[in-house]
Amino acid sequence: MKACAAACIGVAALVAGCADRPAESTSHAQAQAARALQHYAALLRERDAAAIAGQFAPGGSMQNAGQPAITGREAIRRFLDGFSGYRVLAAEMSVV
């Protein structure tokens, strides 16, 4: 659940960058974001911690509400490895 919440936070930041673009480039950006979200959701369902961490910038951060940020791909991977015994029942994301 924590990983899913963190993923949603990261996705919201990604999508927010599309807000001030002209309609044509916005639709292209939204399509790109939708593909990225589908890929990220698939990685969540597969519980592939290394691949999920690889989606972040080298100095990127993941943060859950009320928790300190987890910064860097290796730290993110280690954090996500802590959920290796969990089963993801659903991971759906959309561009708004």
C-alpha positions in Angstrom: 0.0 0.0 0.0 2.8 2.4 0.8 4.5 1.8 -2.5 1.2 2.4 -4.3 0.7 5.7 -2.5 4.2 6.8 -3.3 3.7 5.9 -6.9 0.5 8.0 -7.1 2.5 11.0 -5.7 5.2 10.6 -8.3 2.6 10.3 -11.1 0.7 13.4 -9.9 4.0 15.4 -10.2 4.6 14.0 -13.7 1.1 14.8 -15.0 1.1 18.3 -13.4 3.8 19.4 -15.8 1.3 19.0 -18.7 -1.1 21.6 -17.4 0.1 24.7 -19.2 0.8 23.4 -22.7 -1.2 24.1 -25.9 -3.9 21.5 -26.7 -1.9 19.7 -29.4 1.2 19.2 -27.3 -0.9 18.5 -24.2 -2.6 15.6 -25.9 0.8 14.2 -27.0 2.1 14.6 -23.5 -1.0 13.0 -22.0 -0.6 10.0 -24.4 3.1 9.7 -23.3 2.1 10.0 -19.6 -0.6 7.3 -20.1 1.9 4.9 -21.6 4.3 5.6 -18.8 1.6 5.0 -16.2 0.6 1.7 -17.9 4.2 0.6 -17.8 4.6 1.6 -14.2 1.4 -0.1 -13.2 2.6 -3.3 -14.9 5.8 -3.1 -12.9 3.9 -2.7 -9.7 1.7 -5.8 -10.5 4.9 -7.7 -11.2 6.5 -6.4 -8.0 9.8 -5.7 -9.9 11.5 -3.4 -7.4 14.6 -2.9 -9.5 12.6 -2.0 -12.6 10.3 0.3 -10.6 13.3 2.1 -9.0 14.8 2.4 -12.5 11.9 4.5 -13.6 13.1 7.3 -11.2 15.8 9.8 -12.0 19.1 8.9 -10.3 18.5 11.4 -7.6 14.7 10.9 -7.6 12.6 10.6 -4.5 9.6 8.5 -3.4 7.7 9.7 -0.4 4.7 8.5 1.5 2.5 10.9 3.5 4.0 11.5 6.9 7.3 9.6 6.1 10.7 11.0 5.2 11.6 10.9 1.5 13.4 7.9 0.1 16.0 9.3 -2.3 18.0 7.6 -5.0 17.3 4.5 -7.1 19.2 2.1 -4.8 17.3 3.3 -1.7 14.0 3.1 -3.5 14.8 -0.4 -4.7 15.7 -1.5 -1.1 12.5 0.1 0.2 10.4 -1.7 -2.4 12.2 -5.0 -1.7 10.6 -4.8 1.7 7.2 -5.5 0.0 8.4 -8.6 -1.8 6.0 -10.8 0.1 3.0 -8.6 -0.8 0.7 -9.4 -3.7 -0.6 -6.5 -5.9 -4.2 -7.2 -6.7 -4.7 -4.1 -8.9 -2.7 -1.1 -10.1 -4.6 1.3 -12.2 -3.5 4.8 -13.0 -4.9 7.4 -15.4 -4.0 10.8 -16.8 -6.4 13.6 -15.8 
